[in-house]
Amino acid sequence: MNRFYSTLSLCMRARRLAYGLETVRAAALSGRVCLLLTASDLSAKTAKEVDYLSRTRRIPLLPLELNMDGVARTIGRRTGVIGITDPGFGTKLMQTYHETEEKLCR
C-alpha cells in the first residue's frame, strides 16, 4: 500500500485532485473526477452520498485504510473524500490498489 499512498501524495503535489465533499461533488458533476477515494472514518451520511455519486456518475470508488488523520499525513489536508481529476493518476492508483489487494489474498 506504500506505493499507493506515495502516488496519492504525488497526485496532491501535482494538483490533480479535489478534496472535501462539496468540491468533489462539483468536480464530479462537471465530469472532471475519474476516481473517488474515502477515508475509513467517514460518517455514514457522507459515505452514502459519495456512494450515490459514484453509482450515478459511474465513477470507481475505493475505500482507504487510512482515517482522516492518516489522509492528512499523506496529502496535507484533513478530509474524508478525495476525487482524482487526472486519468493517468486514476489508472495508476487503481492498478496499485488492486495489486496490493491481490497480494493480501494469497
C-alpha positions in Angstrom: 0.0 0.0 0.0 3.0 2.3 0.4 3.2 2.8 -3.4 -0.4 3.7 -3.5 -0.1 6.4 -0.9 3.1 7.7 -2.5 1.2 8.0 -5.7 -1.6 9.8 -3.9 0.8 12.2 -2.4 2.3 12.9 -5.8 -1.2 13.5 -7.1 -1.7 16.2 -4.5 1.6 17.9 -5.3 0.6 17.9 -9.0 -2.7 19.5 -8.0 -4.6 16.7 -9.8 -7.2 16.0 -7.0 -10.2 17.6 -5.4 -10.9 17.1 -1.7 -13.9 17.7 0.5 -17.4 16.5 -0.3 -18.8 19.7 -1.9 -15.7 20.3 -4.0 -15.5 16.7 -5.1 -19.2 16.7 -5.9 -18.9 19.8 -8.1 -15.9 18.4 -9.9 -17.7 15.0 -10.5 -20.8 16.7 -11.8 -18.7 18.7 -14.3 -17.1 15.4 -15.4 -13.6 16.0 -14.1 -13.4 13.2 -11.5 -12.2 9.8 -12.7 -11.8 8.1 -9.2 -13.2 8.6 -5.8 -11.5 7.7 -2.5 -13.0 7.7 1.0 -11.4 7.7 4.4 -12.1 4.8 6.8 -13.8 7.0 9.4 -16.2 8.8 7.1 -19.7 9.4 8.5 -22.4 7.1 7.4 -24.3 10.0 5.8 -21.3 11.2 3.8 -20.4 7.7 2.8 -23.9 7.2 1.5 -23.7 10.5 -0.5 -20.3 9.5 -2.1 -21.7 6.0 -2.9 -24.7 7.6 -4.6 -22.4 10.0 -6.6 -20.2 7.0 -7.6 -23.1 5.0 -8.8 -25.0 7.7 -10.7 -21.9 9.2 -12.4 -20.2 5.8 -12.9 -17.0 6.8 -11.1 -15.0 4.0 -9.4 -14.9 4.2 -5.6 -12.1 2.9 -3.4 -12.2 2.9 0.4 -8.9 3.8 2.0 -7.5 2.0 5.1 -6.5 5.5 6.4 -8.7 7.6 8.6 -8.9 11.3 8.1 -5.8 12.0 10.1 -3.9 9.5 8.0 -5.1 11.2 4.9 -3.9 14.5 6.3 -0.4 13.0 6.8 -0.5 11.7 3.2 -1.8 14.7 1.3 -1.5 17.5 3.8 -5.3 18.1 4.1 -7.7 16.5 6.6 -10.5 15.2 4.5 -12.7 12.2 4.1 -13.5 12.4 0.4 -10.9 12.7 -2.4 -11.6 12.9 -6.1 -8.8 12.2 -8.6 -9.1 14.5 -11.6 -6.3 13.1 -13.8 -7.0 9.9 -15.7 -3.3 8.8 -15.6 -3.1 9.1 -11.8 -6.5 7.4 -11.5 -5.4 4.4 -13.6 -2.1 4.1 -11.6 -3.9 4.3 -8.3 -6.5 1.7 -9.3 -3.7 -0.7 -10.5 -1.6 -0.2 -7.4 -4.7 -0.7 -5.1 -5.7 -3.9 -6.8 -2.1 -5.3 -6.9 -1.9 -4.8 -3.1 -5.4 -6.4 -2.7 -4.3 -9.5 -4.6 -1.1 -9.9 -2.5 -3.2 -9.8 0.7 -5.5 -12.6 -0.6 -2.6 -15.0 -1.3 
